[in-house]
Amino acid sequence: MKLLLVLAATLAVAAAGTVHPALNLAIQQGATEAILELPQVMDQVEASRSLSSLSGDAKVSALVATLQGLTSAAQAPFVQVAASLGLETQTYWGSNIILVKGLTPETLASLAATPGEFTLRKEVTVRMSPSIAEATNATQNPQWGVAKIRAPEAWARTQGEGSVVCIIDTGVNLGHVALADAYGGAWSDPYYNTAGPTDQQGHGSHCAGTVLGRANGVGVAPAAQWVACRGLNHQGSGTEANLINCGQWVLTANPRPNIVSNSWGGGSGDPFYNTVVSAWRSAGIIPVFAIGNSGSSCRTANSPGDQPNLISVGATTTTDAMATFSSRGPSTAGALKPEVSAPGSNIVSCGTGANNYVTMSGTSMACPHTAGAIALLMSANPSWGFDEVFTALTTTPAHPTLSNADRNCGLPGSGDFPNQAFGHGRIDVAAALGL
């Protein structure tokens, strides 16, 4: 409690709030919802000596309790003011935000006059990285992407036993033959509150199959388990509030995942998910994101994949070329993006039926190849954290021949790799395991 009081005191410096012009316009045109964002608290949390002295479950429990306490204290005055204005609120602790509903131009002005340091803005929305889907009866064992990253050569050592991967997406088809037995038992659905995993859209099931599917050679880590949160609705779009909900659920899920696979995003240079990513990192969870399908021009990386503190993934083809749709760096901050690349073109994986398969293309498909590879690495090396995983992936990848287009977005070093197309290279999980 003393820790919470000290940290809360450092956040209590009053300053003027701001209203983003786009929100003002939206409310005038009839919109009724907004995000009230307060100063983020992860810097204070990470600086806590008592937290840094902990590890494992004890550290994660303390992390969650500290985040909940600090955000609750900071948000309480605004919740009270909103209630007095007849507004509905939903609070979150994975990011220091409040979703405010029922706004009018008048109540927005009144809320904005509340003393304190805060921003009122429109809610961020994202989409699954667009994928071209077509039915297929292609049987191949293993599928080409699984073989390309040399997962079968790693299976003599590990198939992912003990690793748990969370899929934040449109859901997961629990009834699919390749996925049913790999379910770890944890599910959350902030959109429709379904009791168990479902997936009408199919995107999430395809991604889950690539991570760990146990039939038709689709999965990179077929002995790993999955848990899932529906961060995207049946149409494939996601709201900031529900994605934050999923992000904080990851920290409390049982089993708690080692890795989170995120095949979604939108826009560039947007830090809205950074606090969630930092919390995952603090909890020892590896964040993996698709870099987006806005290529092939430079500076087209999408958020959150273009942000620091995570592993973002570009997409490659069967011939180890960069997929033309794959977004390229650098980020708006000038950083290398993506960090790595993986197969993402014409990928066969699970559909929405009991035993059907579909072909999709996108960085959405490259991201789960990498999440599956990390599941193998962490299974073989249970003590590894983000730094060890990152080093293994970025010091051992394949270095395909570059085109001029691959070079054009920048070469941060003295050679062709790393670059702003492939990142450090196309992943090779067997090499990352020293095989």
C-alpha positions as CSV (number, residue, x, y, z in Angstrom):
1,M,0.0,0.0,0.0
2,K,2.9,2.4,0.8
3,L,4.3,1.7,-2.7
4,L,0.9,2.6,-4.2
5,L,0.6,5.8,-2.2
6,V,4.1,7.0,-3.2
7,L,3.6,6.2,-6.9
8,A,0.1,7.7,-6.9
9,A,1.5,10.9,-5.4
10,T,4.0,11.3,-8.3
11,L,1.1,11.2,-10.7
12,A,-1.1,13.7,-8.9
13,V,0.4,16.9,-10.3
14,A,-2.6,18.9,-11.6
15,A,-2.4,20.4,-15.1
16,A,-4.8,21.3,-17.9
17,G,-6.6,18.6,-19.8
18,T,-6.9,18.7,-23.6
19,V,-9.5,17.7,-26.1
20,H,-8.3,16.4,-29.4
21,P,-9.8,18.4,-32.3
22,A,-11.0,15.3,-34.1
23,L,-13.0,14.3,-31.0
24,N,-14.7,17.7,-30.8
25,L,-15.7,17.4,-34.4
26,A,-17.0,13.8,-34.0
27,I,-19.1,14.7,-31.0
28,Q,-20.6,17.7,-32.8
29,Q,-21.5,15.3,-35.6
30,G,-23.3,12.9,-33.3
31,A,-20.7,10.5,-31.9
32,T,-21.1,9.8,-28.2
33,E,-18.0,7.9,-27.0
34,A,-14.5,9.0,-26.2
35,I,-11.3,7.8,-24.5
36,L,-10.1,9.8,-21.5
37,E,-6.4,9.0,-21.2
38,L,-4.4,9.8,-18.1
39,P,-0.6,9.8,-17.7
40,Q,0.6,6.2,-18.1
41,V,2.0,4.5,-15.0
42,M,4.3,1.8,-16.3
43,D,7.5,3.9,-15.9
44,Q,6.7,4.2,-12.2
45,V,5.8,0.5,-11.9
46,E,9.0,-0.6,-13.6
47,A,11.0,1.7,-11.3
48,S,9.6,0.0,-8.2
49,R,12.4,-1.8,-6.3
50,S,9.9,-4.1,-4.5
51,L,8.6,-5.3,-7.8
52,S,12.0,-5.8,-9.3
53,S,13.0,-8.0,-6.4
54,L,10.2,-10.5,-7.3
55,S,9.9,-13.1,-10.0
56,G,7.5,-15.6,-11.5
57,D,3.9,-15.6,-10.3
58,A,4.6,-13.4,-7.3
59,K,6.0,-10.7,-9.6
60,V,3.0,-10.9,-12.0
61,S,0.5,-10.7,-9.1
62,A,2.3,-7.6,-7.7
63,L,2.4,-6.1,-11.1
64,V,-1.3,-6.5,-11.6
65,A,-2.1,-5.2,-8.1
66,T,0.1,-2.2,-8.6
67,L,-1.4,-1.4,-12.0
68,Q,-4.9,-1.8,-10.7
69,G,-4.2,0.4,-7.6
70,L,-2.5,3.2,-9.4
71,T,-5.0,3.5,-12.3
72,S,-8.0,3.2,-10.0
73,A,-6.7,6.1,-7.8
74,A,-5.9,8.2,-10.9
75,Q,-9.2,7.5,-12.6
76,A,-11.6,7.9,-9.6
77,P,-12.1,11.7,-9.7
78,F,-12.9,11.6,-13.4
79,V,-15.3,8.7,-13.0
80,Q,-17.1,10.7,-10.3
81,V,-17.4,13.8,-12.5
82,A,-18.6,11.7,-15.4
83,A,-21.3,10.1,-13.2
84,S,-22.4,13.6,-12.1
85,L,-22.9,14.5,-15.7
86,G,-25.0,11.3,-16.4
87,L,-22.2,9.7,-18.4
88,E,-21.4,6.0,-18.4
89,T,-17.8,4.9,-17.9
90,Q,-15.7,1.8,-18.2
91,T,-12.3,1.8,-16.5
92,Y,-9.2,-0.2,-17.5
93,W,-5.9,-0.9,-15.7
94,G,-3.9,-2.4,-18.6
95,S,-3.7,1.2,-19.9
96,N,-4.6,4.2,-17.8
97,I,-7.8,5.0,-19.8
98,I,-11.5,5.4,-19.2
99,L,-14.1,4.7,-22.0
100,V,-16.7,7.4,-21.6
101,K,-20.2,6.9,-23.2
102,G,-23.2,9.2,-23.7
103,L,-21.3,12.4,-24.5
104,T,-22.8,15.5,-26.0
105,P,-21.0,18.7,-26.9
106,E,-22.1,20.2,-23.6
107,T,-21.0,17.2,-21.4
108,L,-17.7,16.9,-23.2
109,A,-17.0,20.6,-22.4
110,S,-17.9,20.0,-18.8
111,L,-15.8,16.9,-18.5
112,A,-12.9,18.6,-20.2
113,A,-13.0,21.3,-17.5
114,T,-12.1,18.8,-14.8
115,P,-8.8,19.7,-13.1
116,G,-6.0,17.3,-13.9
117,E,-3.6,16.2,-16.6
118,F,-5.5,14.2,-19.2
119,T,-6.5,13.9,-22.9
120,L,-9.9,13.3,-24.3
121,R,-9.7,11.7,-27.8
122,K,-11.3,9.3,-30.2
123,E,-11.0,5.6,-29.5
124,V,-8.4,3.8,-31.6
125,T,-9.8,1.2,-33.9
126,V,-7.7,-1.5,-35.8
127,R,-8.3,-4.3,-38.2
128,M,-6.9,-7.7,-38.7
129,S,-4.1,-7.5,-41.2
130,P,-6.1,-8.1,-44.4
131,S,-5.8,-11.6,-45.8
132,I,-6.9,-13.2,-49.0
133,A,-8.7,-16.4,-48.1
134,E,-9.6,-19.3,-50.3
135,A,-10.7,-22.9,-49.6
136,T,-8.1,-25.6,-50.2
137,N,-7.8,-29.3,-50.0
138,A,-4.0,-29.2,-50.2
139,T,-2.5,-31.9,-48.1
140,Q,1.2,-31.4,-47.3
141,N,3.1,-32.5,-44.3
142,P,4.6,-30.2,-43.3
143,Q,3.2,-27.1,-45.0
144,W,5.7,-25.0,-46.9
145,G,6.1,-22.3,-44.3
146,V,6.7,-24.7,-41.5
147,A,9.3,-26.5,-43.5
148,K,10.9,-23.2,-44.7
149,I,11.7,-22.1,-41.1
150,R,13.1,-25.6,-40.4
151,A,10.6,-26.4,-37.7
152,P,10.6,-30.2,-38.4
153,E,14.4,-30.3,-37.8
154,A,13.7,-28.7,-34.4
155,W,11.0,-31.3,-33.4
156,A,13.6,-34.0,-32.5
157,R,14.5,-31.7,-29.6
158,T,11.1,-30.1,-28.9
159,Q,7.6,-29.7,-30.4
160,G,6.7,-26.9,-28.0
161,E,5.8,-28.9,-24.9
162,G,5.1,-26.5,-22.0
163,S,4.7,-23.4,-24.1
164,V,1.4,-21.5,-24.0
165,V,0.6,-19.0,-26.8
166,C,-2.3,-16.5,-26.6
167,I,-4.1,-15.6,-29.8
168,I,-5.6,-12.1,-29.7
169,D,-7.8,-12.1,-32.8
170,T,-11.3,-12.9,-34.1
171,G,-11.4,-16.0,-31.9
172,V,-10.3,-19.6,-32.3
173,N,-12.4,-22.5,-33.7
174,L,-12.3,-24.9,-30.7
175,G,-14.1,-27.6,-32.8
176,H,-11.3,-28.0,-35.4
177,V,-9.5,-31.3,-35.4
178,A,-6.1,-29.5,-35.4
179,L,-6.9,-27.2,-32.5
180,A,-9.2,-29.0,-30.1
181,D,-6.7,-31.0,-28.2
182,A,-4.3,-28.0,-27.9
183,Y,-6.7,-25.8,-26.0
184,G,-5.2,-24.7,-22.7
185,G,-8.6,-23.8,-21.1
186,A,-8.5,-20.0,-20.9
187,W,-10.8,-17.8,-23.0
188,S,-12.1,-14.2,-22.9
189,D,-14.6,-12.5,-25.1
190,P,-15.2,-8.8,-24.5
191,Y,-17.5,-8.5,-27.6
192,Y,-20.1,-11.3,-27.3
193,N,-19.3,-12.9,-23.9
194,T,-19.4,-16.4,-25.3
195,A,-18.7,-19.1,-22.7
196,G,-16.1,-20.9,-24.8
197,P,-13.9,-20.2,-27.9
198,T,-15.6,-19.6,-31.2
199,D,-14.5,-18.0,-34.5
200,Q,-17.1,-17.0,-37.1
201,Q,-14.6,-15.0,-39.2
202,G,-11.8,-17.6,-39.4
203,H,-8.8,-15.3,-39.2
204,G,-7.9,-16.2,-35.7
205,S,-8.3,-19.9,-36.3
206,H,-5.9,-19.7,-39.3
207,C,-3.3,-17.9,-37.1
208,A,-3.7,-20.4,-34.2
209,G,-3.3,-23.3,-36.6
210,T,0.0,-21.9,-37.9
211,V,1.3,-21.5,-34.4
212,L,0.5,-25.0,-33.2
213,G,-2.0,-26.9,-35.3
214,R,-1.8,-30.7,-34.8
215,A,-3.0,-31.9,-38.2
216,N,-2.2,-31.5,-41.9
217,G,1.3,-30.2,-41.1
218,V,0.0,-26.7,-40.4
219,G,1.6,-26.0,-37.0
220,V,5.1,-24.9,-36.1
221,A,4.9,-26.0,-32.5
222,P,2.3,-28.8,-32.4
223,A,2.8,-29.7,-28.8
224,A,2.2,-26.2,-27.5
225,Q,-1.1,-25.0,-26.1
226,W,-3.2,-22.1,-27.0
227,V,-5.4,-19.7,-25.0
228,A,-7.3,-16.8,-26.6
229,C,-9.1,-13.5,-26.3
230,R,-11.4,-12.1,-28.9
231,G,-9.8,-8.8,-29.5
232,L,-11.4,-8.4,-33.0
233,N,-15.1,-8.8,-33.7
234,H,-16.8,-11.0,-36.3
235,Q,-16.1,-8.5,-39.0
236,G,-12.3,-8.4,-38.1
237,S,-12.2,-5.0,-36.6
238,G,-11.1,-4.2,-33.0
239,T,-11.7,-1.3,-30.6
240,E,-9.0,0.1,-28.3
241,A,-11.0,-0.7,-25.2
242,N,-11.6,-4.3,-26.0
243,L,-8.0,-4.8,-27.0
244,I,-6.8,-3.3,-23.7
245,N,-9.3,-5.6,-22.1
246,C,-7.6,-8.5,-23.8
247,G,-4.2,-7.2,-23.0
248,Q,-4.9,-7.0,-19.2
249,W,-6.6,-10.4,-19.3
250,V,-3.4,-12.0,-20.6
251,L,-1.7,-11.1,-17.3
252,T,-4.4,-12.9,-15.3
253,A,-5.1,-15.9,-17.5
254,N,-4.7,-19.4,-16.2
255,P,-2.6,-20.7,-17.7
256,R,-0.7,-17.5,-18.3
257,P,0.8,-17.5,-21.8
258,N,4.5,-17.3,-22.6
259,I,3.9,-15.6,-25.9
260,V,1.1,-13.4,-27.4
261,S,0.5,-13.5,-31.2
262,N,-1.1,-10.4,-32.6
263,S,-2.0,-10.3,-36.3
264,W,-3.8,-6.9,-36.3
265,G,-3.0,-3.2,-36.4
266,G,-3.6,0.0,-38.1
267,G,-2.1,3.5,-38.7
268,S,1.5,4.4,-37.9
269,G,3.3,5.9,-34.9
270,D,0.4,5.2,-32.5
271,P,1.6,4.3,-28.9
272,F,-1.9,3.3,-27.6
273,Y,-0.9,-0.3,-26.9
274,N,2.6,0.4,-25.5
275,T,1.6,0.1,-21.8
276,V,0.1,-3.3,-22.4
277,V,3.2,-4.4,-24.2
278,S,5.4,-3.1,-21.4
279,A,3.3,-4.9,-18.8
280,W,3.6,-8.2,-20.8
281,R,7.4,-7.7,-21.0
282,S,7.5,-7.1,-17.2
283,A,5.6,-10.3,-16.7
284,G,8.0,-12.3,-18.9
285,I,5.6,-12.6,-21.8
286,I,6.9,-12.2,-25.4
287,P,4.8,-9.8,-27.6
288,V,4.8,-10.7,-31.4
289,F,3.0,-8.5,-33.9
290,A,2.4,-8.5,-37.7
291,I,4.0,-5.4,-39.2
292,G,1.1,-4.8,-41.6
293,N,0.1,-5.3,-45.2
294,S,0.6,-1.7,-46.4
295,G,3.8,-2.3,-48.4
296,S,5.8,-2.2,-50.5
297,S,6.6,1.5,-50.0
298,C,9.0,2.6,-47.2
299,R,7.6,3.8,-43.8
300,T,4.4,1.8,-44.1
301,A,4.8,-0.2,-40.8
302,N,1.5,-0.3,-38.8
303,S,0.9,0.1,-35.1
304,P,1.4,-1.5,-32.6
305,G,4.0,-3.5,-34.7
306,D,6.0,-0.3,-35.4
307,Q,6.5,0.4,-31.7
308,P,9.5,-0.6,-29.6
309,N,9.7,-3.3,-27.0
310,L,8.3,-6.1,-29.2
311,I,9.0,-8.4,-32.2
312,S,7.3,-7.4,-35.4
313,V,7.2,-9.7,-38.4
314,G,7.2,-9.1,-42.2
315,A,6.1,-11.7,-44.8
316,T,8.1,-13.7,-47.2
317,T,7.2,-15.9,-50.2
318,T,8.0,-19.5,-51.1
319,T,11.1,-18.3,-52.9
320,D,12.3,-16.3,-49.9
321,A,11.5,-12.9,-51.5
322,M,9.7,-10.2,-49.6
323,A,5.9,-10.3,-50.2
324,T,5.0,-7.2,-52.1
325,F,2.2,-6.4,-49.6
326,S,4.5,-6.6,-46.5
327,S,4.9,-3.2,-44.8
328,R,8.4,-1.8,-44.6
329,G,10.3,0.4,-42.2
330,P,11.7,2.4,-40.8
331,S,9.2,3.3,-38.1
332,T,8.1,6.9,-37.7
333,A,10.7,7.2,-35.0
334,G,13.4,5.9,-37.4
335,A,13.7,2.5,-35.9
336,L,14.4,-0.8,-37.8
337,K,11.1,-2.5,-38.8
338,P,10.3,-5.3,-39.0
339,E,12.7,-7.1,-36.6
340,V,12.4,-10.4,-38.5
341,S,10.4,-11.9,-41.3
342,A,8.7,-15.3,-41.9
343,P,6.5,-17.1,-44.4
344,G,3.3,-15.2,-45.1
345,S,2.3,-16.0,-48.7
346,N,-0.2,-18.7,-49.6
347,I,-0.3,-20.3,-46.2
348,V,-2.6,-23.3,-45.6
349,S,-4.1,-23.5,-42.1
350,C,-7.3,-24.1,-40.2
351,G,-10.7,-23.0,-41.3
352,T,-14.0,-22.6,-39.4
353,G,-15.3,-26.1,-40.0
354,A,-14.4,-29.3,-38.1
355,N,-11.7,-30.4,-40.5
356,N,-11.3,-27.9,-43.3
357,Y,-8.3,-25.8,-44.4
358,V,-8.0,-22.4,-46.2
359,T,-5.2,-20.6,-47.8
360,M,-4.4,-17.0,-46.7
361,S,-1.7,-14.5,-47.4
362,G,-0.6,-11.6,-45.2
363,T,1.8,-10.6,-42.5
364,S,-1.0,-12.0,-40.3
365,M,0.3,-15.4,-41.4
366,A,4.0,-14.5,-40.8
367,C,3.4,-13.4,-37.2
368,P,2.1,-16.9,-36.0
369,H,5.1,-18.7,-37.7
370,T,7.3,-16.5,-35.5
371,A,5.1,-17.1,-32.4
372,G,5.3,-20.8,-33.0
373,A,9.1,-20.6,-33.4
374,I,9.3,-18.8,-30.1
375,A,7.2,-21.5,-28.5
376,L,9.8,-24.0,-29.6
377,L,12.7,-21.9,-28.3
378,M,11.0,-21.4,-24.9
379,S,10.2,-25.0,-24.6
380,A,13.8,-26.0,-25.2
381,N,15.1,-23.2,-23.0
382,P,12.5,-22.6,-20.2
383,S,14.7,-19.9,-18.5
384,W,14.8,-17.7,-21.6
385,G,13.2,-14.3,-21.6
386,F,12.7,-11.7,-24.4
387,D,16.4,-10.8,-24.7
388,E,17.5,-14.4,-25.3
389,V,14.7,-15.1,-27.7
390,F,15.4,-11.9,-29.6
391,T,19.1,-12.7,-29.9
392,A,18.4,-16.2,-31.0
393,L,16.0,-15.1,-33.8
394,T,18.1,-12.2,-35.0
395,T,21.5,-13.7,-35.0
396,T,20.7,-17.0,-36.9
397,P,18.2,-16.1,-39.6
398,A,18.4,-16.8,-43.3
399,H,19.7,-13.9,-45.4
400,P,17.9,-14.1,-48.8
401,T,19.2,-12.1,-51.8
402,L,17.9,-8.6,-51.7
403,S,16.3,-6.7,-54.5
404,N,17.0,-3.0,-54.9
405,A,13.5,-2.3,-53.5
406,D,14.5,-4.2,-50.3
407,R,17.6,-2.0,-50.0
408,N,15.8,1.3,-50.8
409,C,14.2,1.7,-47.4
410,G,17.5,1.8,-45.7
411,L,20.4,-0.4,-44.5
412,P,21.2,0.6,-40.9
413,G,24.5,-1.4,-40.8
414,S,27.4,-1.9,-43.1
415,G,25.9,-4.8,-45.1
416,D,22.6,-5.9,-46.6
417,F,21.3,-7.1,-43.2
418,P,19.6,-5.9,-41.2
419,N,17.3,-3.9,-43.6
420,Q,13.9,-2.3,-43.5
421,A,12.2,-5.1,-45.4
422,F,13.3,-8.4,-44.0
423,G,14.6,-6.9,-40.7
424,H,17.4,-9.1,-39.5
425,G,16.3,-11.9,-41.9
426,R,13.8,-14.7,-42.4
427,I,13.7,-16.8,-39.3
428,D,15.3,-20.2,-39.0
429,V,14.2,-21.9,-35.8
430,A,16.5,-24.9,-36.1
431,A,19.5,-22.5,-36.4
432,A,18.1,-20.5,-33.4
433,L,18.2,-23.7,-31.4
434,G,21.8,-24.4,-32.5
435,L,20.8,-27.3,-34.8
